[in-house]
Amino acid sequence: MAGITDYSFRKICKEFGAGLVCTEMVSSKALYYNDEKTKMLLKTGKEEKPISVQIFGSDEIAMGYAADYVSKIGDIVDINMGCPAPKVIKNGDGSKLLQDINKAEKIIKAVVKNSSKPVTLKIRKGFDANNIVAVEFAQMAENAGISAITIHGRTRTEYYSGKADLEIIKKVKQSVKIPVIGNGDIVDEESAKRMFEYTGVDGIMIGRGSFGNPWIFERIIYYLKTGKKLPQVLVSQKLEIIEKHIKYELEEKPEIVAIRELRKQIAWYTKNLKNSSEFRNEINKIENKEELINKIEEYFKNIQ
């Protein structure tokens, strides 16, 4: 999740039990041309192990180079062929490759050949309603050397609208021997259980459901093991995690950069709390860490 799953966010999720965390997706061409800003996205820590490093692109040479580069950093190399973002699509990358299975196969083989670590693949059910290719794509990927596949149950044109299609995820699981990971609309304990039970997947991937909600991993694990739910997260616990998140972010980035990037995270943490919209408007004007922390503590003091 570009712009979201940075080092500090991943550390928080890991602390709440995430079994595997993944970097922001990294442009293979940017790595190929030695872009320093892109390399900064690849900072990882021992506490994140195991970690998956995600790359994207549609040039075989650049993807092969990137695979070799990132396999020295992560434990898994993940290829993103599911991203629906227009700026990614227009370059022929991400889910655009769902329209060209032959090209996708060549890219996958180049990555597998050049990676010293297992290679996984992230896809969607297809590009649009007239091109549902997930099963065919998964079988191709398995034959090309992919070790596991993650399937999001929507097409590219659907983005995140409607409901994720569990039926297509189930079909993908039944069509290959490699592990299949289900993705889409996993937002709580019940949706996680439904994904496992209906599709038979080997694992689940949680994306948007973790925004402002890193507790989701701990809660789902507990529910799947015991059939019971953990108590609701207290407001005081939210404040504690927000302050920890701020601390982590400030340790990694210049103050002004960290504070601006934290705005969306703080907005997610406080969503649906009392007077949260007014609070977010105030937060979005702050560019000083002391002022930010004081404003957050004042807000939480007033809503408890």
TORMAR-701424 format. One line per field, with one value per residue (C-alpha): residue number from 1; y, z, x. Coordinates in Angstrom, 3 decimals, decimal comma, padded with zeros to 6 digits, m for minus. Example, Ala and Ser with C-alpha at 12.3 -4.5 7.8 and 13.67 -1.06 7.14 Angstrom:
residues 2
resi	c(1 | 2)
yy	c(m004,500 | m001,060)
zz	c(007,800 | 007,140)
xx	c(012,300 | 013,670)
//
This chain:
residues 304
resi	c(1 | 2 | 3 | 4 | 5 | 6 | 7 | 8 | 9 | 10 | 11 | 12 | 13 | 14 | 15 | 16 | 17 | 18 | 19 | 20 | 21 | 22 | 23 | 24 | 25 | 26 | 27 | 28 | 29 | 30 | 31 | 32 | 33 | 34 | 35 | 36 | 37 | 38 | 39 | 40 | 41 | 42 | 43 | 44 | 45 | 46 | 47 | 48 | 49 | 50 | 51 | 52 | 53 | 54 | 55 | 56 | 57 | 58 | 59 | 60 | 61 | 62 | 63 | 64 | 65 | 66 | 67 | 68 | 69 | 70 | 71 | 72 | 73 | 74 | 75 | 76 | 77 | 78 | 79 | 80 | 81 | 82 | 83 | 84 | 85 | 86 | 87 | 88 | 89 | 90 | 91 | 92 | 93 | 94 | 95 | 96 | 97 | 98 | 99 | 100 | 101 | 102 | 103 | 104 | 105 | 106 | 107 | 108 | 109 | 110 | 111 | 112 | 113 | 114 | 115 | 116 | 117 | 118 | 119 | 120 | 121 | 122 | 123 | 124 | 125 | 126 | 127 | 128 | 129 | 130 | 131 | 132 | 133 | 134 | 135 | 136 | 137 | 138 | 139 | 140 | 141 | 142 | 143 | 144 | 145 | 146 | 147 | 148 | 149 | 150 | 151 | 152 | 153 | 154 | 155 | 156 | 157 | 158 | 159 | 160 | 161 | 162 | 163 | 164 | 165 | 166 | 167 | 168 | 169 | 170 | 171 | 172 | 173 | 174 | 175 | 176 | 177 | 178 | 179 | 180 | 181 | 182 | 183 | 184 | 185 | 186 | 187 | 188 | 189 | 190 | 191 | 192 | 193 | 194 | 195 | 196 | 197 | 198 | 199 | 200 | 201 | 202 | 203 | 204 | 205 | 206 | 207 | 208 | 209 | 210 | 211 | 212 | 213 | 214 | 215 | 216 | 217 | 218 | 219 | 220 | 221 | 222 | 223 | 224 | 225 | 226 | 227 | 228 | 229 | 230 | 231 | 232 | 233 | 234 | 235 | 236 | 237 | 238 | 239 | 240 | 241 | 242 | 243 | 244 | 245 | 246 | 247 | 248 | 249 | 250 | 251 | 252 | 253 | 254 | 255 | 256 | 257 | 258 | 259 | 260 | 261 | 262 | 263 | 264 | 265 | 266 | 267 | 268 | 269 | 270 | 271 | 272 | 273 | 274 | 275 | 276 | 277 | 278 | 279 | 280 | 281 | 282 | 283 | 284 | 285 | 286 | 287 | 288 | 289 | 290 | 291 | 292 | 293 | 294 | 295 | 296 | 297 | 298 | 299 | 300 | 301 | 302 | 303 | 304)
yy	c(000,000 | 002,900 | 005,787 | 003,730 | 000,606 | 002,377 | 001,125 | 002,650 | 001,334 | m002,147 | m002,187 | m001,335 | m004,082 | m006,590 | m005,786 | m006,720 | m010,119 | m009,684 | m012,871 | m011,284 | m007,607 | m006,128 | m003,003 | m000,296 | m001,347 | m000,306 | 000,645 | m001,734 | 000,973 | 003,398 | 000,781 | 000,025 | 003,705 | 003,905 | 006,308 | 007,148 | 008,030 | 004,629 | 002,889 | 004,645 | 002,728 | m000,480 | 000,161 | m002,819 | m003,953 | m007,249 | m006,964 | m007,191 | m010,610 | m012,276 | m009,434 | m009,372 | m006,747 | m005,834 | m004,716 | m003,678 | m003,011 | m004,326 | m004,337 | m007,768 | m006,448 | m003,915 | m006,471 | m009,003 | m006,399 | m005,382 | m009,024 | m009,536 | m006,250 | m006,731 | m010,447 | m009,380 | m007,327 | m009,268 | m012,843 | m012,902 | m011,041 | m010,134 | m009,021 | m006,592 | m007,260 | m006,047 | m002,323 | m000,374 | 003,143 | 005,109 | 006,298 | 002,662 | 001,380 | 003,989 | 002,684 | m000,873 | m001,959 | m003,371 | m004,827 | m003,728 | m006,919 | m008,948 | m008,084 | m009,626 | m013,039 | m013,794 | m010,662 | m011,292 | m014,785 | m013,461 | m010,934 | m013,583 | m015,894 | m013,046 | m012,302 | m015,963 | m016,464 | m013,482 | m013,808 | m015,727 | m015,804 | m017,283 | m015,188 | m014,532 | m012,774 | m010,406 | m010,190 | m009,208 | m011,359 | m009,640 | m006,267 | m005,801 | m007,788 | m009,070 | m010,303 | m012,536 | m014,242 | m015,101 | m018,889 | m018,928 | m016,409 | m018,370 | m021,584 | m019,772 | m018,237 | m021,612 | m023,126 | m020,111 | m020,687 | m018,581 | m019,944 | m018,473 | m016,224 | m013,562 | m012,870 | m009,780 | m010,527 | m007,463 | m006,378 | m003,383 | m001,333 | m002,010 | m000,554 | m001,032 | m000,677 | m003,353 | m006,594 | m008,823 | m011,982 | m014,969 | m017,384 | m016,477 | m016,773 | m020,248 | m021,218 | m020,023 | m022,049 | m025,164 | m024,661 | m024,623 | m026,551 | m023,574 | m021,656 | m019,134 | m016,040 | m014,389 | m010,608 | m008,136 | m006,888 | m008,501 | m005,912 | m007,899 | m011,338 | m012,563 | m011,529 | m013,238 | m016,471 | m016,287 | m015,919 | m018,999 | m021,154 | m020,277 | m020,231 | m022,709 | m020,345 | m020,981 | m017,467 | m014,029 | m010,636 | m007,554 | m004,169 | m001,319 | m003,097 | m002,239 | 001,532 | 003,080 | m000,429 | m002,385 | m004,337 | m006,255 | m008,846 | m009,639 | m009,733 | m012,068 | m014,466 | m014,673 | m015,210 | m017,934 | m019,768 | m019,435 | m018,511 | m015,565 | m011,840 | m009,659 | m006,621 | m003,482 | m001,238 | 001,540 | 005,198 | 005,308 | 002,435 | 004,320 | 007,333 | 005,119 | 003,582 | 006,931 | 008,342 | 005,264 | 005,592 | 009,258 | 008,295 | 005,630 | 007,975 | 010,786 | 008,363 | 007,592 | 010,839 | 014,600 | 016,201 | 018,081 | 015,015 | 012,700 | 015,006 | 015,491 | 011,761 | 011,015 | 013,112 | 010,338 | 007,783 | 009,965 | 010,571 | 006,807 | 006,214 | 008,811 | 008,016 | 007,873 | 009,317 | 012,388 | 015,619 | 013,753 | 015,817 | 019,092 | 017,468 | 016,311 | 019,834 | 021,135 | 018,370 | 019,075 | 022,563 | 021,460 | 021,008 | 020,921 | 017,724 | 019,329 | 021,083 | 017,858 | 015,760 | 018,444 | 018,712 | 014,937 | 014,614 | 017,504 | 015,898 | 012,497 | 014,076 | 015,783 | 012,700 | 010,245)
zz	c(000,000 | m001,367 | 001,045 | 003,965 | 004,786 | 005,722 | 008,361 | 011,323 | 010,254 | 009,665 | 013,095 | 014,730 | 012,792 | 013,640 | 017,335 | 017,054 | 015,567 | 011,780 | 010,524 | 007,442 | 006,589 | 003,164 | 002,062 | m000,036 | m003,671 | m005,274 | m008,917 | m010,663 | m013,131 | m010,325 | m008,758 | m012,142 | m012,571 | m009,003 | m007,597 | m004,002 | m002,838 | m003,985 | m002,093 | 001,079 | 000,825 | 001,303 | 004,842 | 006,993 | 010,528 | 012,285 | 014,228 | 010,942 | 009,952 | 007,929 | 005,495 | 001,895 | m000,499 | m003,266 | m006,720 | m009,805 | m013,442 | m016,973 | m018,249 | m017,966 | m017,571 | m014,897 | m013,035 | m013,137 | m011,786 | m009,046 | m008,066 | m007,561 | m005,621 | m003,210 | m002,619 | m000,712 | 001,597 | 002,122 | 002,836 | 000,000 | m003,310 | m004,200 | m007,673 | m007,766 | m010,758 | m008,950 | m008,374 | m009,951 | m009,714 | m012,995 | m012,960 | m012,641 | m015,290 | m017,896 | m017,826 | m018,459 | m014,897 | m012,034 | m012,980 | m016,614 | m016,990 | m016,376 | m020,006 | m021,336 | m019,823 | m022,150 | m021,133 | m017,489 | m017,773 | m019,143 | m016,303 | m013,673 | m015,115 | m015,132 | m011,470 | m010,413 | m012,299 | m010,667 | m007,130 | m004,421 | m002,332 | m002,930 | m005,295 | m004,715 | m006,856 | m006,100 | m008,638 | m008,945 | m010,389 | m013,749 | m015,432 | m015,918 | m015,934 | m019,471 | m018,576 | m015,500 | m015,768 | m012,194 | m012,564 | m015,842 | m014,452 | m011,255 | m013,171 | m015,428 | m012,408 | m010,680 | m013,788 | m014,081 | m010,599 | m008,278 | m004,703 | m003,534 | m004,943 | m003,386 | m005,071 | m004,463 | m005,287 | m007,455 | m010,980 | m011,703 | m012,881 | m009,612 | m007,576 | m004,048 | m004,807 | m004,253 | m002,529 | m002,987 | m004,929 | m002,693 | m005,401 | m007,697 | m004,783 | m004,086 | m007,759 | m007,741 | m004,595 | m006,238 | m009,458 | m008,120 | m005,680 | m004,352 | m001,313 | m002,045 | 000,071 | 000,073 | 000,017 | 000,007 | 002,577 | 005,579 | 008,201 | 011,348 | 012,942 | 011,061 | 007,612 | 008,250 | 009,271 | 006,268 | 003,882 | 005,316 | 005,509 | 002,166 | m000,036 | 001,696 | 001,332 | 003,132 | 004,487 | 004,435 | 003,563 | 005,320 | 003,681 | 004,198 | 007,232 | 009,142 | 008,589 | 012,056 | 013,283 | 013,798 | 016,528 | 013,769 | 013,549 | 017,251 | 017,346 | 014,355 | 015,597 | 019,001 | 017,457 | 015,086 | 017,935 | 020,609 | 018,913 | 021,298 | 020,794 | 022,672 | 024,482 | 022,401 | 022,162 | 024,739 | 023,817 | 026,077 | 024,104 | 020,863 | 022,266 | 023,382 | 019,919 | 018,133 | 020,275 | 019,607 | 015,880 | 015,992 | 017,844 | 015,284 | 012,370 | 013,833 | 014,344 | 010,621 | 008,832 | 009,068 | 011,396 | 008,741 | 006,472 | 009,317 | 010,576 | 007,144 | 006,445 | 009,854 | 009,144 | 007,293 | 009,923 | 012,771 | 010,803 | 010,531 | 014,217 | 015,252 | 012,684 | 014,215 | 017,533 | 018,962 | 017,005 | 014,856 | 011,700 | 013,511 | 015,106 | 011,714 | 010,313 | 013,141 | 012,805 | 009,102 | 009,866 | 012,345 | 011,321 | 014,729 | 016,773 | 020,189 | 018,946 | 017,320 | 020,472 | 022,661 | 020,333 | 020,273 | 024,052 | 024,511 | 022,094 | 023,804 | 027,231 | 026,129 | 024,620 | 027,467)
xx	c(000,000 | 001,994 | 002,406 | 001,060 | 003,054 | 006,263 | 008,692 | 006,847 | 003,417 | 004,808 | 006,434 | 003,114 | 001,304 | 004,018 | 003,665 | m000,006 | 000,724 | 000,882 | 002,524 | 004,068 | 004,442 | 005,129 | 006,955 | 005,371 | 005,532 | 008,803 | 009,286 | 011,677 | 012,673 | 013,458 | 015,733 | 017,295 | 018,152 | 019,496 | 016,897 | 017,867 | 014,333 | 013,112 | 015,908 | 014,743 | 011,450 | 013,414 | 014,582 | 013,654 | 014,437 | 015,129 | 011,874 | 009,929 | 011,233 | 009,953 | 009,311 | 008,131 | 009,483 | 007,063 | 008,181 | 006,235 | 006,957 | 006,504 | 010,091 | 011,711 | 015,248 | 014,328 | 012,209 | 015,039 | 017,448 | 015,002 | 014,459 | 018,181 | 018,448 | 015,535 | 016,099 | 019,210 | 016,949 | 013,726 | 012,745 | 010,198 | 010,021 | 006,444 | 005,339 | 002,429 | 000,188 | m002,910 | m002,424 | m005,346 | m003,824 | m004,140 | m000,514 | 000,615 | m001,795 | m000,821 | 002,762 | 001,578 | 002,324 | 000,240 | m003,126 | m002,649 | m000,610 | m003,768 | m004,587 | m001,374 | m000,730 | 002,202 | 004,059 | 003,236 | 004,692 | 007,978 | 008,207 | 007,494 | 010,157 | 012,693 | 011,976 | 012,099 | 015,370 | 017,064 | 015,723 | 017,552 | 014,356 | 010,874 | 008,755 | 005,054 | 002,465 | m000,427 | m003,270 | m006,928 | m009,723 | m009,255 | m008,973 | m012,715 | m015,963 | m015,264 | m011,799 | m011,929 | m008,538 | m007,555 | m007,649 | m005,746 | m003,262 | m002,694 | m002,014 | 000,448 | 002,179 | 002,516 | 004,099 | 006,432 | 007,846 | 005,688 | 005,726 | 002,400 | m000,297 | m002,512 | m005,836 | m007,964 | m011,592 | m012,256 | m011,390 | m009,223 | m012,196 | m014,024 | m011,151 | m012,559 | m016,264 | m018,885 | m017,945 | m014,934 | m015,807 | m015,085 | m016,163 | m013,254 | m010,828 | m012,206 | m011,756 | m008,149 | m007,473 | m008,923 | m006,949 | m003,370 | m001,178 | 000,796 | m000,512 | m003,262 | m003,858 | m007,280 | m007,600 | m010,464 | m012,996 | m011,306 | m012,194 | m012,997 | m013,092 | m016,177 | m014,941 | m011,609 | m013,318 | m015,655 | m012,695 | m011,020 | m014,139 | m015,727 | m012,631 | m010,324 | m007,369 | m004,096 | m003,825 | m005,413 | m003,991 | m005,330 | m004,903 | m007,357 | m008,809 | m005,630 | m005,887 | m006,024 | m006,738 | m003,499 | m005,312 | m007,101 | m004,313 | m004,353 | m008,141 | m008,486 | m005,811 | m007,484 | m010,931 | m009,765 | m008,035 | m010,714 | m013,984 | m014,177 | m013,576 | m011,158 | m012,626 | m013,074 | m010,020 | m010,124 | m009,708 | m006,650 | m005,104 | m005,659 | m003,822 | m000,937 | m000,527 | m000,840 | 001,953 | 004,086 | 003,409 | 004,470 | 007,653 | 008,539 | 007,877 | 009,986 | 012,869 | 012,920 | 012,083 | 012,682 | 010,123 | 008,148 | 007,972 | 006,973 | 004,210 | 002,688 | 002,710 | 001,209 | m001,885 | m003,704 | m002,716 | m004,030 | m007,232 | m007,773 | m007,034 | m009,622 | m012,308 | m015,797 | m014,621 | m016,356 | m015,656 | m013,123 | m013,695 | m012,948 | m009,910 | m008,592 | m008,940 | m006,799 | m004,216 | m003,797 | m002,476 | 000,184 | 003,818 | 005,530 | 005,868 | 005,277 | 002,159 | 000,966 | 001,375 | m000,203 | m003,207 | m003,690 | m003,457 | m005,883 | m008,338 | m008,226 | m008,556 | m011,777 | m013,415 | m012,797)
//
